[in-house]
Amino acid sequence: MKTVFSSLVIAFSMYSKIPMPRVEWTEENRKYAICFFPLVGLVTGGLCYVWFLICGHLQAGTLLFSAGMAAIPLFLTGGIHVDGFMDTMDAMHSYLPREEKLRILKDSHIGAFSVICLLGYYLTYLGWISELRSERAVLCFCLGFLLSRILSGLSIVYFPGAKKEGLLYAFSSTAHKRSVRLVLFFLLGVCVLGMVLVSPLAGSLTVAGNFAVFGWYRYDSKKEFGGITGDLAGWFLLCAEWVSAMVPAVIALL
């Protein structure tokens, strides 16, 4: 039981800025950490839904609503996934050999392409969020934070890694894979069912969109980098969250 609690604390300490008690980051304590990674998404989606209710009560404007919805996951996670997205954009747009791309992923400097792509990402992301006018659409968007992290967790235990170092490898190599898979597939079933029940059309298409990005993530990471890394996992999460905003927004516009 102590190991399970330690894994929970490590997952939230690593992937969020929520204050947690101190635990040792031993291999034993990391065994089940990936199981709890989706719960960070559940908290994120829950806070976004609360923000939606607050904005509705205060009759807040579209810009304030959209900015809050985009800012909550950014501040809650400390921007860890945004950092991965930016590093990946620099590496992908370098068009260099694989080894050079992997080197760029480790480089702490910010390149022009990372800034350009991040700007384009958030401009369109805010636009999609501004069109989430119904409670059902917002709920689909909020559940997307859970879905993306379930898929990300599955990628850690199923996809090949690009290198045998780094935080992603540390979590992957020490994970109790059988338990992680069982928990993540259970959460995946619950999440998909919840999204479809909330809105059959928007929920189903949002799930399909996330799986499409998941397949693209596997193909592109293997082709360009030889496998996944922590930075690529961050890139995937932002792409999946963009799709979770885009699909309900497009359906609302039709």
C-alpha positions in Angstrom: 0.0 0.0 0.0 2.9 2.3 0.8 4.3 1.7 -2.7 1.0 2.6 -4.3 0.7 5.8 -2.3 4.3 6.7 -3.2 3.6 6.1 -6.9 0.6 8.5 -6.6 2.7 11.2 -5.0 5.5 10.8 -7.6 3.0 11.0 -10.5 1.5 14.2 -9.2 4.9 15.6 -8.2 6.2 15.0 -11.7 3.3 16.0 -13.9 1.6 18.7 -11.8 2.4 21.6 -9.5 0.0 20.4 -6.9 1.8 20.3 -3.5 2.6 16.7 -2.5 4.4 15.1 0.5 8.0 14.1 0.0 8.8 10.5 -1.0 11.9 8.8 -2.3 12.0 8.4 -6.1 13.2 4.8 -5.9 12.5 2.1 -8.5 10.0 0.4 -6.1 8.1 3.7 -5.5 7.8 4.4 -9.3 6.3 1.0 -10.2 2.7 2.2 -10.4 3.3 5.9 -11.1 2.0 5.7 -14.7 -1.3 4.3 -13.3 -1.9 7.7 -11.6 -0.8 9.9 -14.5 -4.4 10.1 -15.9 -5.6 11.4 -12.6 -3.7 14.6 -13.2 -5.8 15.0 -16.4 -8.9 14.3 -14.4 -8.1 17.1 -11.9 -7.2 19.4 -14.9 -10.5 18.7 -16.6 -12.4 19.1 -13.3 -10.9 22.5 -12.7 -11.7 23.6 -16.3 -15.3 22.5 -15.8 -15.5 24.6 -12.6 -14.1 27.5 -14.5 -16.9 27.0 -17.1 -19.5 27.1 -14.3 -17.9 30.2 -12.8 -17.8 32.0 -16.1 -21.5 31.1 -16.7 -22.5 32.4 -13.3 -20.6 35.7 -13.8 -21.6 36.0 -17.4 -18.0 36.4 -18.3 -16.9 37.3 -21.8 -15.6 34.8 -24.4 -12.0 36.0 -24.2 -11.8 35.6 -20.4 -13.5 32.2 -20.6 -11.1 30.9 -23.3 -8.0 32.3 -21.6 -8.9 30.7 -18.3 -9.6 27.3 -20.0 -6.2 27.4 -21.7 -4.3 28.7 -18.7 -5.5 26.1 -16.2 -3.7 23.1 -17.7 -0.7 25.3 -18.4 -0.3 26.5 -14.8 -1.4 23.2 -13.2 1.3 21.2 -15.0 3.9 23.9 -14.8 4.3 23.8 -18.6 6.2 20.5 -18.7 4.3 19.3 -21.7 4.6 22.6 -23.5 8.3 22.4 -23.0 8.3 19.0 -24.7 6.1 20.4 -27.6 8.6 23.2 -28.2 11.6 21.0 -28.2 9.9 18.6 -30.6 9.0 21.4 -33.0 12.6 22.6 -33.1 13.8 19.0 -33.7 11.3 18.2 -36.4 11.8 21.4 -38.3 15.6 21.0 -38.3 15.3 18.3 -41.0 18.6 16.8 -39.8 19.5 13.2 -39.3 18.0 11.3 -36.4 21.0 11.7 -34.0 21.0 15.4 -34.5 17.2 15.6 -33.8 17.7 13.7 -30.6 20.5 16.1 -29.7 18.2 19.1 -30.3 15.5 17.5 -28.0 18.1 17.7 -25.2 19.1 21.3 -26.0 17.7 23.8 -23.5 17.8 26.7 -26.0 14.6 27.9 -27.7 14.6 27.9 -31.5 12.5 30.1 -33.8 10.3 27.2 -34.9 9.3 26.3 -31.4 8.1 29.8 -30.8 6.3 30.0 -34.2 4.6 26.6 -33.7 3.6 27.4 -30.1 2.1 30.7 -31.1 0.1 29.1 -33.9 -1.0 26.3 -31.5 -2.4 28.6 -28.9 -4.0 31.0 -31.3 -6.0 28.2 -32.8 -6.5 26.4 -29.5 -8.1 29.6 -28.0 -10.3 29.9 -31.1 -11.6 26.4 -30.7 -12.3 26.9 -27.0 -14.2 30.1 -27.7 -16.7 28.0 -29.6 -17.5 25.6 -26.8 -20.9 27.0 -26.0 -22.8 24.1 -24.5 -22.2 22.1 -21.3 -21.9 18.9 -23.3 -19.2 20.3 -25.6 -17.2 21.6 -22.5 -17.5 18.2 -20.8 -16.1 16.5 -23.9 -13.2 18.9 -23.9 -12.6 18.4 -20.2 -12.6 14.6 -20.5 -10.1 15.0 -23.2 -7.4 15.7 -20.6 -8.1 12.3 -19.0 -8.1 10.5 -22.4 -4.9 12.0 -23.6 -3.0 11.0 -20.5 -4.4 7.5 -20.6 -3.1 7.1 -24.1 0.2 8.7 -23.2 0.5 6.1 -20.4 -0.2 3.3 -22.8 2.5 4.6 -25.1 5.0 4.4 -22.3 4.4 0.7 -21.8 3.9 -0.3 -25.4 5.9 2.0 -27.7 9.7 1.6 -28.2 11.8 4.2 -26.5 14.3 6.3 -28.5 17.0 6.1 -25.9 17.8 4.3 -22.6 18.0 7.4 -20.5 15.8 10.3 -19.3 12.7 10.5 -17.2 10.4 8.6 -19.6 12.8 5.7 -19.7 13.1 5.8 -15.9 9.3 5.5 -15.6 9.0 2.9 -18.4 11.8 0.6 -17.2 10.6 0.5 -13.6 6.9 0.2 -14.3 4.9 -2.9 -13.2 3.7 -3.2 -16.8 0.9 -5.8 -16.2 -0.7 -3.7 -13.5 -0.2 -0.5 -15.5 -1.9 -1.9 -18.6 -4.9 -3.3 -16.6 -5.5 0.1 -14.9 -5.1 2.1 -18.0 -7.3 -0.1 -20.1 -10.0 0.1 -17.4 -9.7 3.9 -17.3 -9.8 4.0 -21.1 -13.1 2.1 -21.2 -14.6 4.3 -18.5 -13.4 7.5 -20.2 -14.6 6.5 -23.7 -18.0 5.4 -22.3 -18.3 8.7 -20.4 -17.5 10.8 -23.5 -20.0 8.9 -25.6 -22.7 9.2 -22.9 -22.1 13.0 -22.6 -22.5 13.5 -26.3 -22.8 10.6 -28.7 -21.6 12.5 -31.7 -19.0 14.9 -30.2 -17.8 12.2 -27.8 -17.3 9.5 -30.4 -15.5 11.9 -32.8 -13.3 13.3 -30.1 -12.3 9.7 -29.1 -11.6 8.9 -32.8 -9.6 12.1 -33.2 -7.4 11.3 -30.1 -6.8 7.7 -31.4 -5.8 9.2 -34.8 -3.3 11.5 -33.1 -2.1 8.5 -31.0 -1.4 6.5 -34.2 0.4 9.5 -35.8 2.5 9.8 -32.6 3.6 6.2 -32.8 4.4 6.4 -36.6 6.2 9.8 -36.5 8.2 9.2 -33.4 9.5 5.9 -34.7 10.2 7.2 -38.1 11.9 10.5 -37.1 13.5 9.6 -33.7 13.5 5.8 -33.5 11.0 5.8 -30.6 9.4 8.0 -28.0 11.0 10.4 -25.5 9.6 12.6 -22.7 9.6 15.5 -25.1 7.6 13.6 -27.7 5.1 12.6 -25.1 4.6 16.3 -24.3 4.1 17.0 -28.0 1.5 14.2 -28.2 -0.4 15.5 -25.2 -0.7 19.0 -26.6 -1.8 17.7 -30.0 -4.4 15.5 -28.4 -5.7 18.4 -26.3 -6.0 20.5 -29.4 -8.1 17.8 -31.1 -10.3 17.6 -27.9 -11.0 21.3 -28.3 -11.4 21.3 -32.1 -13.9 18.4 -32.5 -16.6 19.7 -30.2 -16.1 23.2 -31.5 -16.5 22.2 -35.1 -19.7 20.2 -34.2 -21.1 23.2 -32.4 -20.5 25.4 -35.4 -22.3 23.0 -37.8 
